[in-house]
Amino acid sequence: MPSGRTGTGGTIHIRAFESKFGRQLAIVPGLKSIRAFTEPVFDRVPATLAHLHYRSYSENKSRNHHLKQHAPRLAQGRNADYWLFPTIGEFESFARWYAQLTV
């Protein structure tokens, strides 16, 4: 079940999900693309999805502070990957792949 943070005026700051295998994914809404934090999986991603990787966050790198409450496995203090999806189709392809990964 998704969790999330709604700010003033109904603004969504983050939307977090957990796969049936316990992997967390947090969507950060954007105007022109979908952005998401995941657990560190870049070294396992298929070549067809690798171009969507934006950066890897070390455990000490700051990031969206809402992760601590809604997706703690992606929050500062843990390593994480950050992805940019220009289209919904690319996000859906990635999400299907990610959802099947075991922890």
Jmol script that loads the backbone (N, CA, C; Angstrom):
load data "model"
ATOM      1  N   MET A   1       0.841  -1.183   0.000  1.00  0.00           N
ATOM      2  CA  MET A   1       0.000   0.000   0.000  1.00  0.00           C
ATOM      3  C   MET A   1       0.880   1.238   0.000  1.00  0.00           C
ATOM      4  N   PRO A   2       0.584   2.208  -0.841  1.00  0.00           N
ATOM      5  CA  PRO A   2       1.415   3.395  -0.894  1.00  0.00           C
ATOM      6  C   PRO A   2       1.256   4.250   0.347  1.00  0.00           C
ATOM      7  N   SER A   3       2.323   4.917   0.692  1.00  0.00           N
ATOM      8  CA  SER A   3       2.255   5.937   1.729  1.00  0.00           C
ATOM      9  C   SER A   3       2.734   7.219   1.066  1.00  0.00           C
ATOM     10  N   GLY A   4       2.542   8.335   1.714  1.00  0.00           N
ATOM     11  CA  GLY A   4       2.996   9.551   1.072  1.00  0.00           C
ATOM     12  C   GLY A   4       2.937  10.722   2.005  1.00  0.00           C
ATOM     13  N   ARG A   5       3.356  11.837   1.498  1.00  0.00           N
ATOM     14  CA  ARG A   5       3.371  13.069   2.262  1.00  0.00           C
ATOM     15  C   ARG A   5       2.672  14.115   1.430  1.00  0.00           C
ATOM     16  N   THR A   6       1.646  14.697   1.973  1.00  0.00           N
ATOM     17  CA  THR A   6       0.941  15.773   1.298  1.00  0.00           C
ATOM     18  C   THR A   6       1.251  17.073   2.012  1.00  0.00           C
ATOM     19  N   GLY A   7       1.703  18.062   1.267  1.00  0.00           N
ATOM     20  CA  GLY A   7       2.016  19.363   1.840  1.00  0.00           C
ATOM     21  C   GLY A   7       0.817  20.285   1.769  1.00  0.00           C
ATOM     22  N   THR A   8       1.046  21.535   2.060  1.00  0.00           N
ATOM     23  CA  THR A   8      -0.039  22.506   2.018  1.00  0.00           C
ATOM     24  C   THR A   8      -0.572  22.626   0.600  1.00  0.00           C
ATOM     25  N   GLY A   9      -1.842  22.830   0.469  1.00  0.00           N
ATOM     26  CA  GLY A   9      -2.465  22.985  -0.832  1.00  0.00           C
ATOM     27  C   GLY A   9      -2.547  21.685  -1.620  1.00  0.00           C
ATOM     28  N   GLY A  10      -2.357  20.543  -0.955  1.00  0.00           N
ATOM     29  CA  GLY A  10      -2.462  19.266  -1.640  1.00  0.00           C
ATOM     30  C   GLY A  10      -1.233  18.868  -2.430  1.00  0.00           C
ATOM     31  N   THR A  11      -0.121  19.575  -2.267  1.00  0.00           N
ATOM     32  CA  THR A  11       1.109  19.243  -2.979  1.00  0.00           C
ATOM     33  C   THR A  11       1.654  17.918  -2.472  1.00  0.00           C
ATOM     34  N   ILE A  12       1.968  17.033  -3.395  1.00  0.00           N
ATOM     35  CA  ILE A  12       2.562  15.757  -3.023  1.00  0.00           C
ATOM     36  C   ILE A  12       4.075  15.912  -3.041  1.00  0.00           C
ATOM     37  N   HIS A  13       4.711  15.625  -1.924  1.00  0.00           N
ATOM     38  CA  HIS A  13       6.159  15.726  -1.829  1.00  0.00           C
ATOM     39  C   HIS A  13       6.845  14.424  -2.206  1.00  0.00           C
ATOM     40  N   ILE A  14       6.219  13.318  -1.881  1.00  0.00           N
ATOM     41  CA  ILE A  14       6.813  12.014  -2.160  1.00  0.00           C
ATOM     42  C   ILE A  14       5.712  10.960  -2.067  1.00  0.00           C
ATOM     43  N   ARG A  15       5.851   9.910  -2.832  1.00  0.00           N
ATOM     44  CA  ARG A  15       4.917   8.783  -2.751  1.00  0.00           C
ATOM     45  C   ARG A  15       5.773   7.530  -2.674  1.00  0.00           C
ATOM     46  N   ALA A  16       5.609   6.755  -1.627  1.00  0.00           N
ATOM     47  CA  ALA A  16       6.456   5.586  -1.396  1.00  0.00           C
ATOM     48  C   ALA A  16       5.669   4.292  -1.563  1.00  0.00           C
ATOM     49  N   PHE A  17       6.359   3.281  -2.073  1.00  0.00           N
ATOM     50  CA  PHE A  17       5.780   1.959  -2.309  1.00  0.00           C
ATOM     51  C   PHE A  17       6.755   0.893  -1.825  1.00  0.00           C
ATOM     52  N   GLU A  18       6.225  -0.273  -1.546  1.00  0.00           N
ATOM     53  CA  GLU A  18       7.068  -1.407  -1.187  1.00  0.00           C
ATOM     54  C   GLU A  18       6.607  -2.622  -1.977  1.00  0.00           C
ATOM     55  N   SER A  19       7.570  -3.310  -2.592  1.00  0.00           N
ATOM     56  CA  SER A  19       7.227  -4.487  -3.393  1.00  0.00           C
ATOM     57  C   SER A  19       6.880  -5.658  -2.476  1.00  0.00           C
ATOM     58  N   LYS A  20       6.327  -6.705  -3.069  1.00  0.00           N
ATOM     59  CA  LYS A  20       5.996  -7.894  -2.286  1.00  0.00           C
ATOM     60  C   LYS A  20       7.239  -8.539  -1.695  1.00  0.00           C
ATOM     61  N   PHE A  21       8.418  -8.187  -2.226  1.00  0.00           N
ATOM     62  CA  PHE A  21       9.676  -8.714  -1.698  1.00  0.00           C
ATOM     63  C   PHE A  21      10.334  -7.748  -0.717  1.00  0.00           C
ATOM     64  N   GLY A  22       9.671  -6.643  -0.408  1.00  0.00           N
ATOM     65  CA  GLY A  22      10.172  -5.709   0.593  1.00  0.00           C
ATOM     66  C   GLY A  22      11.061  -4.596   0.076  1.00  0.00           C
ATOM     67  N   ARG A  23      11.243  -4.487  -1.228  1.00  0.00           N
ATOM     68  CA  ARG A  23      12.039  -3.389  -1.795  1.00  0.00           C
ATOM     69  C   ARG A  23      11.205  -2.114  -1.820  1.00  0.00           C
ATOM     70  N   GLN A  24      11.838  -1.007  -1.432  1.00  0.00           N
ATOM     71  CA  GLN A  24      11.143   0.273  -1.422  1.00  0.00           C
ATOM     72  C   GLN A  24      11.476   1.085  -2.665  1.00  0.00           C
ATOM     73  N   LEU A  25      10.506   1.878  -3.097  1.00  0.00           N
ATOM     74  CA  LEU A  25      10.633   2.804  -4.215  1.00  0.00           C
ATOM     75  C   LEU A  25       9.853   4.047  -3.827  1.00  0.00           C
ATOM     76  N   ALA A  26      10.438   5.216  -4.026  1.00  0.00           N
ATOM     77  CA  ALA A  26       9.764   6.471  -3.688  1.00  0.00           C
ATOM     78  C   ALA A  26       9.760   7.377  -4.908  1.00  0.00           C
ATOM     79  N   ILE A  27       8.583   7.804  -5.298  1.00  0.00           N
ATOM     80  CA  ILE A  27       8.420   8.697  -6.447  1.00  0.00           C
ATOM     81  C   ILE A  27       8.420  10.142  -5.948  1.00  0.00           C
ATOM     82  N   VAL A  28       9.216  10.956  -6.629  1.00  0.00           N
ATOM     83  CA  VAL A  28       9.265  12.388  -6.361  1.00  0.00           C
ATOM     84  C   VAL A  28       8.614  13.063  -7.565  1.00  0.00           C
ATOM     85  N   PRO A  29       7.426  13.615  -7.405  1.00  0.00           N
ATOM     86  CA  PRO A  29       6.721  14.196  -8.552  1.00  0.00           C
ATOM     87  C   PRO A  29       7.508  15.322  -9.214  1.00  0.00           C
ATOM     88  N   GLY A  30       7.438  15.364 -10.526  1.00  0.00           N
ATOM     89  CA  GLY A  30       8.075  16.419 -11.304  1.00  0.00           C
ATOM     90  C   GLY A  30       7.133  16.865 -12.405  1.00  0.00           C
ATOM     91  N   LEU A  31       7.400  18.006 -12.971  1.00  0.00           N
ATOM     92  CA  LEU A  31       6.523  18.526 -14.012  1.00  0.00           C
ATOM     93  C   LEU A  31       6.767  17.868 -15.366  1.00  0.00           C
ATOM     94  N   LYS A  32       8.008  17.525 -15.673  1.00  0.00           N
ATOM     95  CA  LYS A  32       8.328  17.016 -17.007  1.00  0.00           C
ATOM     96  C   LYS A  32       8.847  15.594 -16.992  1.00  0.00           C
ATOM     97  N   SER A  33       9.021  15.008 -15.833  1.00  0.00           N
ATOM     98  CA  SER A  33       9.513  13.639 -15.761  1.00  0.00           C
ATOM     99  C   SER A  33       9.114  13.036 -14.418  1.00  0.00           C
ATOM    100  N   ILE A  34       9.212  11.732 -14.347  1.00  0.00           N
ATOM    101  CA  ILE A  34       9.029  11.021 -13.083  1.00  0.00           C
ATOM    102  C   ILE A  34      10.411  10.792 -12.517  1.00  0.00           C
ATOM    103  N   ARG A  35      10.592  11.105 -11.264  1.00  0.00           N
ATOM    104  CA  ARG A  35      11.864  10.880 -10.580  1.00  0.00           C
ATOM    105  C   ARG A  35      11.606   9.918  -9.441  1.00  0.00           C
ATOM    106  N   ALA A  36      12.562   9.028  -9.193  1.00  0.00           N
ATOM    107  CA  ALA A  36      12.338   8.032  -8.146  1.00  0.00           C
ATOM    108  C   ALA A  36      13.643   7.643  -7.465  1.00  0.00           C
ATOM    109  N   PHE A  37      13.528   7.394  -6.181  1.00  0.00           N
ATOM    110  CA  PHE A  37      14.613   6.790  -5.405  1.00  0.00           C
ATOM    111  C   PHE A  37      14.337   5.302  -5.294  1.00  0.00           C
ATOM    112  N   THR A  38      15.392   4.502  -5.376  1.00  0.00           N
ATOM    113  CA  THR A  38      15.280   3.066  -5.151  1.00  0.00           C
ATOM    114  C   THR A  38      16.443   2.611  -4.280  1.00  0.00           C
ATOM    115  N   GLU A  39      16.341   1.399  -3.839  1.00  0.00           N
ATOM    116  CA  GLU A  39      17.491   0.784  -3.194  1.00  0.00           C
ATOM    117  C   GLU A  39      18.584   0.634  -4.252  1.00  0.00           C
ATOM    118  N   PRO A  40      19.843   0.521  -3.845  1.00  0.00           N
ATOM    119  CA  PRO A  40      20.924   0.472  -4.833  1.00  0.00           C
ATOM    120  C   PRO A  40      20.862  -0.796  -5.685  1.00  0.00           C
ATOM    121  N   VAL A  41      20.478  -0.625  -6.953  1.00  0.00           N
ATOM    122  CA  VAL A  41      20.338  -1.765  -7.870  1.00  0.00           C
ATOM    123  C   VAL A  41      20.967  -1.484  -9.234  1.00  0.00           C
ATOM    124  N   PHE A  42      21.643  -0.352  -9.382  1.00  0.00           N
ATOM    125  CA  PHE A  42      22.185   0.012 -10.686  1.00  0.00           C
ATOM    126  C   PHE A  42      23.088  -1.080 -11.250  1.00  0.00           C
ATOM    127  N   ASP A  43      23.826  -1.758 -10.406  1.00  0.00           N
ATOM    128  CA  ASP A  43      24.732  -2.811 -10.878  1.00  0.00           C
ATOM    129  C   ASP A  43      23.982  -4.039 -11.396  1.00  0.00           C
ATOM    130  N   ARG A  44      22.670  -4.099 -11.179  1.00  0.00           N
ATOM    131  CA  ARG A  44      21.850  -5.235 -11.622  1.00  0.00           C
ATOM    132  C   ARG A  44      20.858  -4.886 -12.725  1.00  0.00           C
ATOM    133  N   VAL A  45      20.729  -3.617 -13.043  1.00  0.00           N
ATOM    134  CA  VAL A  45      19.699  -3.176 -13.992  1.00  0.00           C
ATOM    135  C   VAL A  45      20.029  -3.660 -15.415  1.00  0.00           C
ATOM    136  N   PRO A  46      19.012  -4.082 -16.168  1.00  0.00           N
ATOM    137  CA  PRO A  46      19.258  -4.475 -17.561  1.00  0.00           C
ATOM    138  C   PRO A  46      19.780  -3.290 -18.379  1.00  0.00           C
ATOM    139  N   ALA A  47      20.561  -3.580 -19.391  1.00  0.00           N
ATOM    140  CA  ALA A  47      21.134  -2.532 -20.242  1.00  0.00           C
ATOM    141  C   ALA A  47      20.061  -1.630 -20.836  1.00  0.00           C
ATOM    142  N   THR A  48      18.886  -2.170 -21.093  1.00  0.00           N
ATOM    143  CA  THR A  48      17.804  -1.378 -21.699  1.00  0.00           C
ATOM    144  C   THR A  48      17.248  -0.313 -20.760  1.00  0.00           C
ATOM    145  N   LEU A  49      17.559  -0.422 -19.470  1.00  0.00           N
ATOM    146  CA  LEU A  49      17.063   0.544 -18.478  1.00  0.00           C
ATOM    147  C   LEU A  49      18.181   1.391 -17.877  1.00  0.00           C
ATOM    148  N   ALA A  50      19.432   1.050 -18.139  1.00  0.00           N
ATOM    149  CA  ALA A  50      20.571   1.708 -17.491  1.00  0.00           C
ATOM    150  C   ALA A  50      20.630   3.210 -17.772  1.00  0.00           C
ATOM    151  N   HIS A  51      20.198   3.645 -18.944  1.00  0.00           N
ATOM    152  CA  HIS A  51      20.262   5.064 -19.288  1.00  0.00           C
ATOM    153  C   HIS A  51      19.350   5.925 -18.415  1.00  0.00           C
ATOM    154  N   LEU A  52      18.455   5.323 -17.678  1.00  0.00           N
ATOM    155  CA  LEU A  52      17.524   6.057 -16.822  1.00  0.00           C
ATOM    156  C   LEU A  52      18.126   6.412 -15.464  1.00  0.00           C
ATOM    157  N   HIS A  53      19.283   5.827 -15.149  1.00  0.00           N
ATOM    158  CA  HIS A  53      19.951   6.088 -13.867  1.00  0.00           C
ATOM    159  C   HIS A  53      20.532   7.494 -13.878  1.00  0.00           C
ATOM    160  N   TYR A  54      20.228   8.267 -12.842  1.00  0.00           N
ATOM    161  CA  TYR A  54      20.717   9.639 -12.777  1.00  0.00           C
ATOM    162  C   TYR A  54      21.936   9.747 -11.865  1.00  0.00           C
ATOM    163  N   ARG A  55      21.845   9.164 -10.668  1.00  0.00           N
ATOM    164  CA  ARG A  55      22.988   9.202  -9.756  1.00  0.00           C
ATOM    165  C   ARG A  55      22.804   8.177  -8.646  1.00  0.00           C
ATOM    166  N   SER A  56      23.925   7.834  -8.036  1.00  0.00           N
ATOM    167  CA  SER A  56      23.913   6.994  -6.840  1.00  0.00           C
ATOM    168  C   SER A  56      24.172   7.889  -5.639  1.00  0.00           C
ATOM    169  N   TYR A  57      23.434   7.670  -4.589  1.00  0.00           N
ATOM    170  CA  TYR A  57      23.612   8.427  -3.350  1.00  0.00           C
ATOM    171  C   TYR A  57      24.354   7.554  -2.345  1.00  0.00           C
ATOM    172  N   SER A  58      25.453   8.070  -1.817  1.00  0.00           N
ATOM    173  CA  SER A  58      26.126   7.375  -0.722  1.00  0.00           C
ATOM    174  C   SER A  58      25.313   7.600   0.546  1.00  0.00           C
ATOM    175  N   GLU A  59      25.576   6.824   1.543  1.00  0.00           N
ATOM    176  CA  GLU A  59      24.793   6.937   2.783  1.00  0.00           C
ATOM    177  C   GLU A  59      24.864   8.326   3.402  1.00  0.00           C
ATOM    178  N   ASN A  60      25.929   9.080   3.140  1.00  0.00           N
ATOM    179  CA  ASN A  60      26.097  10.408   3.750  1.00  0.00           C
ATOM    180  C   ASN A  60      25.527  11.543   2.917  1.00  0.00           C
ATOM    181  N   LYS A  61      25.135  11.281   1.671  1.00  0.00           N
ATOM    182  CA  LYS A  61      24.618  12.344   0.793  1.00  0.00           C
ATOM    183  C   LYS A  61      23.180  12.698   1.176  1.00  0.00           C
ATOM    184  N   SER A  62      22.924  13.996   1.318  1.00  0.00           N
ATOM    185  CA  SER A  62      21.573  14.425   1.683  1.00  0.00           C
ATOM    186  C   SER A  62      20.611  14.199   0.511  1.00  0.00           C
ATOM    187  N   ARG A  63      19.340  14.037   0.848  1.00  0.00           N
ATOM    188  CA  ARG A  63      18.277  13.800  -0.142  1.00  0.00           C
ATOM    189  C   ARG A  63      16.937  14.199   0.458  1.00  0.00           C
ATOM    190  N   ASN A  64      15.863  13.960  -0.221  1.00  0.00           N
ATOM    191  CA  ASN A  64      14.530  14.343   0.227  1.00  0.00           C
ATOM    192  C   ASN A  64      14.283  13.870   1.664  1.00  0.00           C
ATOM    193  N   HIS A  65      13.986  14.802   2.553  1.00  0.00           N
ATOM    194  CA  HIS A  65      13.834  14.459   3.975  1.00  0.00           C
ATOM    195  C   HIS A  65      12.563  13.657   4.277  1.00  0.00           C
ATOM    196  N   HIS A  66      11.613  13.610   3.355  1.00  0.00           N
ATOM    197  CA  HIS A  66      10.402  12.811   3.573  1.00  0.00           C
ATOM    198  C   HIS A  66      10.670  11.310   3.478  1.00  0.00           C
ATOM    199  N   LEU A  67      11.804  10.946   2.901  1.00  0.00           N
ATOM    200  CA  LEU A  67      12.138   9.519   2.796  1.00  0.00           C
ATOM    201  C   LEU A  67      12.253   8.867   4.172  1.00  0.00           C
ATOM    202  N   LYS A  68      12.758   9.609   5.135  1.00  0.00           N
ATOM    203  CA  LYS A  68      12.967   9.038   6.473  1.00  0.00           C
ATOM    204  C   LYS A  68      11.680   8.447   7.047  1.00  0.00           C
ATOM    205  N   GLN A  69      10.563   9.119   6.833  1.00  0.00           N
ATOM    206  CA  GLN A  69       9.294   8.655   7.365  1.00  0.00           C
ATOM    207  C   GLN A  69       8.602   7.643   6.451  1.00  0.00           C
ATOM    208  N   HIS A  70       8.659   7.863   5.145  1.00  0.00           N
ATOM    209  CA  HIS A  70       7.843   7.078   4.225  1.00  0.00           C
ATOM    210  C   HIS A  70       8.577   5.947   3.506  1.00  0.00           C
ATOM    211  N   ALA A  71       9.892   6.031   3.422  1.00  0.00           N
ATOM    212  CA  ALA A  71      10.697   4.976   2.782  1.00  0.00           C
ATOM    213  C   ALA A  71      12.069   4.941   3.451  1.00  0.00           C
ATOM    214  N   PRO A  72      12.128   4.508   4.698  1.00  0.00           N
ATOM    215  CA  PRO A  72      13.366   4.605   5.485  1.00  0.00           C
ATOM    216  C   PRO A  72      14.563   3.867   4.884  1.00  0.00           C
ATOM    217  N   ARG A  73      14.319   2.858   4.073  1.00  0.00           N
ATOM    218  CA  ARG A  73      15.446   2.148   3.463  1.00  0.00           C
ATOM    219  C   ARG A  73      16.114   2.971   2.364  1.00  0.00           C
ATOM    220  N   LEU A  74      15.493   4.094   1.976  1.00  0.00           N
ATOM    221  CA  LEU A  74      16.032   4.974   0.941  1.00  0.00           C
ATOM    222  C   LEU A  74      16.570   6.284   1.513  1.00  0.00           C
ATOM    223  N   ALA A  75      16.403   6.487   2.802  1.00  0.00           N
ATOM    224  CA  ALA A  75      16.752   7.750   3.449  1.00  0.00           C
ATOM    225  C   ALA A  75      18.259   7.891   3.663  1.00  0.00           C
ATOM    226  N   GLN A  76      18.651   9.120   3.994  1.00  0.00           N
ATOM    227  CA  GLN A  76      20.056   9.368   4.318  1.00  0.00           C
ATOM    228  C   GLN A  76      20.472   8.408   5.422  1.00  0.00           C
ATOM    229  N   GLY A  77      21.674   7.893   5.310  1.00  0.00           N
ATOM    230  CA  GLY A  77      22.150   6.860   6.218  1.00  0.00           C
ATOM    231  C   GLY A  77      22.212   5.503   5.533  1.00  0.00           C
ATOM    232  N   ARG A  78      21.588   5.417   4.348  1.00  0.00           N
ATOM    233  CA  ARG A  78      21.598   4.209   3.510  1.00  0.00           C
ATOM    234  C   ARG A  78      21.991   4.621   2.091  1.00  0.00           C
ATOM    235  N   ASN A  79      22.588   3.737   1.352  1.00  0.00           N
ATOM    236  CA  ASN A  79      22.861   3.988  -0.064  1.00  0.00           C
ATOM    237  C   ASN A  79      21.553   3.907  -0.840  1.00  0.00           C
ATOM    238  N   ALA A  80      21.454   4.672  -1.926  1.00  0.00           N
ATOM    239  CA  ALA A  80      20.251   4.662  -2.760  1.00  0.00           C
ATOM    240  C   ALA A  80      20.610   5.076  -4.180  1.00  0.00           C
ATOM    241  N   ASP A  81      19.749   4.727  -5.117  1.00  0.00           N
ATOM    242  CA  ASP A  81      19.872   5.171  -6.498  1.00  0.00           C
ATOM    243  C   ASP A  81      18.745   6.146  -6.798  1.00  0.00           C
ATOM    244  N   TYR A  82      19.010   7.068  -7.722  1.00  0.00           N
ATOM    245  CA  TYR A  82      18.036   8.072  -8.140  1.00  0.00           C
ATOM    246  C   TYR A  82      17.885   7.962  -9.652  1.00  0.00           C
ATOM    247  N   TRP A  83      16.656   7.919 -10.118  1.00  0.00           N
ATOM    248  CA  TRP A  83      16.338   7.652 -11.519  1.00  0.00           C
ATOM    249  C   TRP A  83      15.464   8.759 -12.088  1.00  0.00           C
ATOM    250  N   LEU A  84      15.618   9.027 -13.381  1.00  0.00           N
ATOM    251  CA  LEU A  84      14.771   9.980 -14.101  1.00  0.00           C
ATOM    252  C   LEU A  84      14.091   9.239 -15.245  1.00  0.00           C
ATOM    253  N   PHE A  85      12.779   9.335 -15.307  1.00  0.00           N
ATOM    254  CA  PHE A  85      11.983   8.641 -16.317  1.00  0.00           C
ATOM    255  C   PHE A  85      11.248   9.684 -17.159  1.00  0.00           C
ATOM    256  N   PRO A  86      11.709   9.929 -18.385  1.00  0.00           N
ATOM    257  CA  PRO A  86      11.050  10.926 -19.236  1.00  0.00           C
ATOM    258  C   PRO A  86       9.629  10.558 -19.626  1.00  0.00           C
ATOM    259  N   THR A  87       9.310   9.257 -19.654  1.00  0.00           N
ATOM    260  CA  THR A  87       7.964   8.848 -20.059  1.00  0.00           C
ATOM    261  C   THR A  87       7.386   7.856 -19.049  1.00  0.00           C
ATOM    262  N   ILE A  88       6.085   7.779 -19.016  1.00  0.00           N
ATOM    263  CA  ILE A  88       5.406   6.827 -18.146  1.00  0.00           C
ATOM    264  C   ILE A  88       5.750   5.396 -18.557  1.00  0.00           C
ATOM    265  N   GLY A  89       5.922   5.158 -19.845  1.00  0.00           N
ATOM    266  CA  GLY A  89       6.277   3.830 -20.319  1.00  0.00           C
ATOM    267  C   GLY A  89       7.622   3.361 -19.781  1.00  0.00           C
ATOM    268  N   GLU A  90       8.598   4.266 -19.745  1.00  0.00           N
ATOM    269  CA  GLU A  90       9.916   3.910 -19.194  1.00  0.00           C
ATOM    270  C   GLU A  90       9.812   3.623 -17.698  1.00  0.00           C
ATOM    271  N   PHE A  91       9.016   4.433 -17.002  1.00  0.00           N
ATOM    272  CA  PHE A  91       8.831   4.172 -15.576  1.00  0.00           C
ATOM    273  C   PHE A  91       8.152   2.822 -15.364  1.00  0.00           C
ATOM    274  N   GLU A  92       7.123   2.533 -16.135  1.00  0.00           N
ATOM    275  CA  GLU A  92       6.419   1.261 -15.984  1.00  0.00           C
ATOM    276  C   GLU A  92       7.334   0.074 -16.251  1.00  0.00           C
ATOM    277  N   SER A  93       8.178   0.160 -17.265  1.00  0.00           N
ATOM    278  CA  SER A  93       9.130  -0.917 -17.557  1.00  0.00           C
ATOM    279  C   SER A  93      10.084  -1.127 -16.391  1.00  0.00           C
ATOM    280  N   PHE A  94      10.604  -0.020 -15.870  1.00  0.00           N
ATOM    281  CA  PHE A  94      11.515  -0.120 -14.732  1.00  0.00           C
ATOM    282  C   PHE A  94      10.794  -0.688 -13.512  1.00  0.00           C
ATOM    283  N   ALA A  95       9.606  -0.189 -13.226  1.00  0.00           N
ATOM    284  CA  ALA A  95       8.862  -0.626 -12.040  1.00  0.00           C
ATOM    285  C   ALA A  95       8.544  -2.120 -12.096  1.00  0.00           C
ATOM    286  N   ARG A  96       8.190  -2.626 -13.268  1.00  0.00           N
ATOM    287  CA  ARG A  96       7.939  -4.069 -13.407  1.00  0.00           C
ATOM    288  C   ARG A  96       9.206  -4.869 -13.093  1.00  0.00           C
ATOM    289  N   TRP A  97      10.334  -4.423 -13.612  1.00  0.00           N
ATOM    290  CA  TRP A  97      11.608  -5.102 -13.340  1.00  0.00           C
ATOM    291  C   TRP A  97      11.944  -5.033 -11.842  1.00  0.00           C
ATOM    292  N   TYR A  98      11.857  -3.838 -11.280  1.00  0.00           N
ATOM    293  CA  TYR A  98      12.237  -3.607  -9.882  1.00  0.00           C
ATOM    294  C   TYR A  98      11.342  -4.409  -8.931  1.00  0.00           C
ATOM    295  N   ALA A  99      10.074  -4.503  -9.233  1.00  0.00           N
ATOM    296  CA  ALA A  99       9.130  -5.203  -8.355  1.00  0.00           C
ATOM    297  C   ALA A  99       9.438  -6.696  -8.223  1.00  0.00           C
ATOM    298  N   GLN A 100      10.145  -7.256  -9.189  1.00  0.00           N
ATOM    299  CA  GLN A 100      10.461  -8.679  -9.157  1.00  0.00           C
ATOM    300  C   GLN A 100      11.772  -9.004  -8.438  1.00  0.00           C
ATOM    301  N   LEU A 101      12.531  -7.970  -8.076  1.00  0.00           N
ATOM    302  CA  LEU A 101      13.814  -8.189  -7.396  1.00  0.00           C
ATOM    303  C   LEU A 101      13.579  -8.616  -5.961  1.00  0.00           C
ATOM    304  N   THR A 102      14.235  -9.662  -5.553  1.00  0.00           N
ATOM    305  CA  THR A 102      14.181 -10.064  -4.151  1.00  0.00           C
ATOM    306  C   THR A 102      15.180  -9.230  -3.363  1.00  0.00           C
ATOM    307  N   VAL A 103      14.961  -9.135  -2.082  1.00  0.00           N
ATOM    308  CA  VAL A 103      15.830  -8.321  -1.225  1.00  0.00           C
ATOM    309  C   VAL A 103      17.144  -9.020  -1.004  1.00  0.00           C
TER     310      VAL A 103
END
end "model"
wireframe off; spacefill off
backbone 0.3
color backbone group
